[in-house]
């Protein structure tokens, strides 16, 4: 019978005595943990071209294993887009926007300003404004139907064609993208040839008429010249705030996506 090998090791010591030591298991320490794996989502057949972003992260590690610095380099996309991609529905929302000819960066800038790209419910009491893109039921439903008429293949990517679909951010993104597209068309008619996420912000926030007025206004003009006092207060805008100051505050929230054009090239 073959003897079983012991898990103990015997080491000789001077003289006739022996010490027995247990064999120690080896461990591997990975500084800062294992790297994350990104699972890209691709479009369904017939939904048009779309390329997921690429990015790389470099970490500088000290001799003790602590992280000294972290640098992320994005192959494509803005910081707002990366915020949207961090959500479980982010890639689907970007895909739906692209299917309508809307730049995902501009869509992401909108959700960052509206909700921090979080699927929040009704914001103000009995208001119907809700979701990651903070749309009212009426605006959402109208924009969604227009988007589906423009691109019927989108119907297979949404959860519900009714108002209840608002609670699914990827579905609401279809309506939000269509509304941004309408805003871009409106501003083009007003003389802005290539409207950006910042240009269309007033349209999205205050409606078509005020949106065009603010987008083309002088920076020194007062926001109170275009927006009623009750809306100023509900949006945290002071009565003496200028258009230029308001745009600067919005641009700061949007980050690099503020200058992203609405319409895909």
C-alpha positions as CSV (number, residue, x, y, z in Angstrom):
1,X,0.0,0.0,0.0
2,X,1.3,3.4,-1.0
3,X,1.7,5.8,1.9
4,X,-0.1,9.2,1.8
5,X,2.2,12.1,1.6
6,X,2.0,14.3,4.7
7,X,1.1,17.9,4.6
8,X,3.8,18.5,7.2
9,X,7.5,19.1,6.5
10,X,10.2,17.8,8.8
11,X,13.4,19.8,9.1
12,X,16.5,18.5,10.9
13,X,18.0,20.5,13.7
14,X,21.5,20.2,15.3
15,X,21.7,17.0,17.3
16,X,19.2,14.2,17.1
17,X,16.0,16.3,17.5
18,X,13.6,17.3,14.8
19,X,11.1,20.2,14.5
20,X,8.0,19.8,12.4
21,X,6.6,22.9,10.6
22,X,3.3,23.0,8.7
23,X,3.6,23.8,5.0
24,X,2.2,27.4,4.4
25,X,-0.1,28.1,1.5
26,X,0.9,30.9,-0.9
27,X,-1.3,33.9,-1.5
28,X,-1.2,36.4,-4.3
29,X,-1.9,40.0,-3.4
30,X,-3.4,42.2,-6.2
31,X,-3.0,45.9,-5.5
32,X,-6.3,47.9,-5.8
33,X,-8.2,44.6,-6.6
34,X,-8.8,42.9,-9.9
35,X,-9.5,45.1,-12.9
36,X,-13.2,45.4,-13.9
37,X,-14.5,43.8,-17.1
38,X,-16.7,45.9,-19.4
39,X,-19.4,44.1,-21.2
40,X,-20.4,46.1,-24.3
41,X,-24.0,45.9,-25.6
42,X,-24.6,45.9,-29.4
43,X,-27.6,46.9,-31.3
44,X,-30.3,44.6,-32.7
45,X,-30.4,43.9,-36.4
46,X,-31.9,46.8,-38.4
47,X,-31.3,49.5,-35.7
48,X,-28.4,51.2,-37.5
49,X,-24.7,51.5,-36.7
50,X,-23.4,52.1,-33.2
51,X,-20.0,51.6,-31.7
52,X,-19.5,51.2,-28.0
53,X,-16.8,53.4,-26.4
54,X,-13.4,52.2,-25.5
55,X,-11.4,53.5,-22.5
56,X,-8.4,52.6,-20.5
57,X,-7.5,53.2,-16.9
58,X,-3.9,53.6,-15.6
59,X,-3.1,53.4,-11.9
60,X,0.1,54.4,-10.3
61,X,0.8,52.0,-7.3
62,X,3.1,52.8,-4.4
63,X,5.6,50.3,-3.0
64,X,3.1,49.5,-0.2
65,X,0.4,48.7,-2.7
66,X,-1.7,51.8,-2.3
67,X,-3.1,53.7,-5.2
68,X,-1.2,57.0,-5.8
69,X,-3.2,58.2,-8.8
70,X,-5.7,57.0,-11.4
71,X,-6.0,58.3,-14.9
72,X,-8.8,57.3,-17.3
73,X,-8.4,57.9,-21.0
74,X,-11.5,57.6,-23.1
75,X,-11.2,56.4,-26.7
76,X,-14.5,58.2,-27.4
77,X,-17.2,60.0,-25.5
78,X,-17.5,62.7,-22.9
79,X,-17.5,62.6,-19.2
80,X,-21.3,62.9,-19.2
81,X,-21.5,59.9,-21.6
82,X,-19.3,57.9,-19.2
83,X,-21.7,58.8,-16.4
84,X,-24.7,57.5,-18.4
85,X,-22.8,54.4,-19.4
86,X,-22.2,53.6,-15.7
87,X,-26.0,53.0,-15.4
88,X,-27.4,49.5,-16.4
89,X,-29.5,51.2,-19.1
90,X,-26.9,53.6,-20.4
91,X,-25.7,51.7,-23.5
92,X,-29.3,51.0,-24.6
93,X,-30.2,54.7,-24.2
94,X,-27.2,55.7,-26.3
95,X,-28.1,53.1,-28.9
96,X,-31.7,54.4,-29.1
97,X,-30.5,58.0,-29.5
98,X,-28.2,57.0,-32.3
99,X,-31.1,55.2,-34.1
100,X,-32.8,58.6,-34.2
101,X,-29.7,60.5,-35.4
102,X,-29.1,62.1,-32.1
103,X,-25.6,62.3,-30.6
104,X,-25.4,60.1,-27.4
105,X,-23.1,62.7,-25.8
106,X,-25.8,65.3,-26.0
107,X,-28.4,62.9,-24.6
108,X,-26.1,62.1,-21.7
109,X,-25.5,65.8,-21.0
110,X,-29.3,66.1,-20.6
111,X,-29.7,63.2,-18.1
112,X,-26.7,64.5,-16.1
113,X,-28.3,67.9,-15.6
114,X,-31.8,66.5,-15.1
115,X,-31.2,63.8,-12.6
116,X,-27.5,62.9,-12.4
117,X,-28.5,60.0,-14.8
118,X,-30.6,58.4,-12.0
119,X,-34.0,57.0,-12.5
120,X,-35.8,59.3,-10.1
121,X,-39.6,59.4,-9.7
122,X,-41.9,62.4,-9.6
123,X,-39.9,65.4,-8.5
124,X,-42.5,68.0,-7.4
125,X,-45.6,66.8,-5.6
126,X,-48.3,65.9,-8.0
127,X,-46.2,66.8,-11.1
128,X,-45.9,64.1,-13.8
129,X,-42.3,65.1,-14.4
130,X,-40.3,62.0,-13.7
131,X,-37.5,59.6,-14.8
132,X,-33.9,59.9,-15.6
133,X,-34.7,62.6,-18.2
134,X,-37.4,64.3,-16.1
135,X,-40.1,64.5,-18.8
136,X,-43.8,65.3,-18.2
137,X,-46.3,62.6,-19.3
138,X,-47.6,64.7,-22.1
139,X,-44.2,65.7,-23.6
140,X,-43.0,62.1,-23.2
141,X,-45.9,60.5,-24.9
142,X,-45.9,63.0,-27.8
143,X,-42.2,62.7,-28.4
144,X,-42.2,58.9,-28.1
145,X,-45.0,58.5,-30.7
146,X,-43.1,60.9,-33.0
147,X,-39.9,58.9,-32.6
148,X,-41.6,55.6,-33.3
149,X,-43.2,57.0,-36.4
150,X,-39.8,58.2,-37.5
151,X,-38.1,54.9,-36.8
152,X,-40.6,52.0,-36.3
153,X,-37.7,49.5,-35.5
154,X,-37.3,51.2,-32.1
155,X,-40.6,49.6,-30.9
156,X,-38.7,46.4,-30.3
157,X,-36.3,48.0,-27.9
158,X,-38.7,49.7,-25.6
159,X,-40.7,48.2,-22.7
160,X,-44.0,49.9,-23.2
161,X,-45.5,52.4,-25.7
162,X,-47.7,53.9,-23.0
163,X,-46.9,56.4,-20.3
164,X,-45.8,53.6,-18.0
165,X,-42.7,53.3,-20.2
166,X,-41.4,56.5,-18.5
167,X,-40.1,54.4,-15.6
168,X,-37.7,52.6,-18.0
169,X,-34.8,55.0,-18.7
170,X,-33.9,53.4,-22.0
171,X,-37.4,53.8,-23.2
172,X,-37.6,57.4,-21.9
173,X,-34.4,58.0,-23.7
174,X,-36.2,57.5,-27.0
175,X,-38.6,60.4,-26.2
176,X,-35.8,62.6,-24.8
177,X,-33.7,62.1,-27.9
178,X,-36.6,63.0,-30.1
179,X,-37.3,66.1,-28.0
180,X,-33.7,67.1,-28.4
181,X,-33.9,66.5,-32.1
182,X,-36.9,68.8,-32.3
183,X,-35.0,71.4,-30.3
184,X,-32.1,71.2,-32.7
185,X,-34.4,71.7,-35.7
186,X,-36.1,74.6,-34.0
187,X,-32.8,76.3,-33.3
188,X,-31.6,75.7,-36.8
189,X,-34.7,77.6,-38.0
190,X,-33.7,80.4,-35.5
191,X,-30.3,80.7,-37.1
192,X,-28.1,78.4,-35.0
193,X,-26.6,76.1,-37.7
194,X,-25.3,73.3,-35.5
195,X,-27.0,73.4,-32.1
196,X,-25.2,71.9,-29.1
197,X,-26.4,70.3,-25.8
198,X,-25.9,73.7,-24.2
199,X,-27.8,75.6,-27.0
200,X,-30.8,73.3,-26.6
201,X,-30.9,73.3,-22.8
202,X,-33.4,76.2,-22.5
203,X,-35.7,74.5,-25.1
204,X,-35.7,71.3,-23.0
205,X,-36.2,73.2,-19.8
206,X,-38.5,76.0,-20.7
207,X,-40.2,75.0,-24.0
208,X,-39.8,75.9,-27.7
209,X,-40.5,79.6,-27.7
210,X,-38.4,80.5,-24.7
211,X,-35.8,78.0,-25.8
212,X,-35.1,79.8,-29.0
213,X,-35.2,83.2,-27.3
214,X,-32.6,82.3,-24.7
215,X,-30.4,80.4,-27.1
216,X,-30.0,83.5,-29.3
217,X,-30.0,86.1,-26.5
218,X,-27.1,88.3,-25.5
219,X,-25.2,87.0,-22.5
220,X,-25.9,90.2,-20.6
221,X,-29.7,89.8,-20.9
222,X,-31.6,88.8,-17.7
223,X,-33.2,85.4,-17.5
224,X,-36.2,87.1,-16.0
225,X,-36.8,88.7,-19.4
226,X,-37.7,85.3,-20.8
227,X,-38.8,83.1,-17.9
228,X,-41.7,83.8,-15.4
229,X,-40.6,84.3,-11.8
230,X,-42.3,81.1,-10.6
231,X,-40.2,79.1,-13.1
232,X,-37.1,80.9,-12.2
233,X,-37.6,80.0,-8.5
234,X,-38.4,76.4,-9.2
235,X,-35.2,76.1,-11.2
236,X,-33.0,77.8,-8.7
237,X,-32.4,80.9,-10.9
238,X,-32.3,84.3,-9.2
239,X,-34.1,87.3,-10.6
240,X,-30.9,89.1,-11.5
241,X,-29.1,86.2,-13.1
242,X,-28.0,86.8,-16.7
243,X,-28.3,84.5,-19.6
244,X,-24.5,84.2,-19.7
245,X,-24.3,83.3,-16.0
246,X,-27.1,80.7,-16.4
247,X,-25.3,79.2,-19.4
248,X,-22.1,79.0,-17.5
249,X,-23.7,77.1,-14.6
250,X,-25.3,74.6,-17.1
251,X,-22.0,74.1,-18.9
252,X,-20.3,73.4,-15.7
253,X,-22.8,70.6,-15.0
254,X,-22.6,69.2,-18.5
255,X,-18.8,69.2,-18.5
256,X,-17.2,68.5,-21.9
257,X,-20.6,67.4,-23.3
258,X,-21.9,71.0,-23.3
259,X,-20.3,71.6,-26.7
260,X,-21.5,68.3,-28.2
261,X,-23.8,68.8,-31.2
262,X,-27.3,67.4,-30.9
263,X,-27.4,65.9,-34.4
264,X,-25.1,63.0,-35.4
265,X,-22.9,63.7,-38.4
